[in-house]
Amino acid sequence: MRLNQHQVAKRPVLSLLIALIMAVGLIFSPSAIAALEDDHYDGNIFALYAGNGSLVPPQVSLAESLKGGKPSLLVFYLEDSKDCKAFSVVVSELQRYYGRAASFIPINVDMLADRQDFSPQEAGYYYRGLVPQTVIIDQEGKVAFDEVGQVPFEKVDSAFREVFDLLPRSESKELKRRPLNNINVGLDE
């Protein structure tokens, strides 16, 4: 099939128009850069912001932890919450100290079924509708700690010390914060 002169002249104009539309689309497309200070979905907040991808998915369920007589830390979170993103660093640091002695069970509240009839062996039973929410369940299955918001490491640490019958912070070596990088903060002795 042969093209006439009019059809051949239209091809470069059409190609130029398509290239222009694509360039404008790229310029005004949203950025895919993760940000700690916004409420946008970035992915696994524990891997991205706390450098700890081992928290999600949880290794055990609350029922399994209770059956084993192990204390549990429940953390209710959303992956598109700046408060949860910031708090993920604290959760990771807590796991560093208590991860072998307690079960760490982060719960993405988007994944909770729209049920109201949870049993005390299910994490949803303890959720109060706000994030982040931190709950410690002791060895007997009783709530030892339940707070909403970005709870300081020291406050959750004190609750764990009571659960494990450890010396209070005031009578043991004090841990001091030290920067690890621009997001994470560690603890020094």
Beta strands, then each sheet from edge to edge (+ up, - down):
strand 1: 72-77
strand 2: 103-108
strand 3: 133-137
strand 4: 143-148
strand 5: 176-179
strand 6: 185-188
sheet 1: 2+ 1+ 3- 4+
sheet 2: 5+ 6-
end
